[in-house]
């Protein structure tokens, strides 16, 4: 089966929301201005996985990384992360972060290191996910991870 990583378009919104709901991730602020999303699509056009990225001044935030169970083992999460890292590097960003409570071990296996949530918030104070998490009181229960892009 061939699965391609492509930049998400407005037409992918409903598929992204359905996947995020399926894996119990927040669906606020998806595809809003200033963010970028990618989808992994099968040859038949079905969304198998998705991931977003939000941008600060010198750092980017990976968010909404999700893969349908049937496609786990296809390395789609890794491919999405590698794609985002390359795009962030090319755009001149020096740091990439993510929040994760359920996939902490995975992010560490792919080169991210735990950091204080305050470090992520300081690097990316105005991105949609940080603003949303602060508004709903979710920051205190989060775990943050960082990868240098130099």
Secondary structure, 3 states (H helix, E strand, C coil): CCEEEEECCHHHHHHHHHHHHHCCCCCCCCCCCCEEEEEEEECCCCEEEEEEEEECCCEEEEEEEEECHHHCCCCHHHHHHHHHHHHHHHCCCCEEEEECCCCHHHHHHCCCEEECHHHHHHHCCCCHHHHHHHHCCCHHHCCEEEEECC
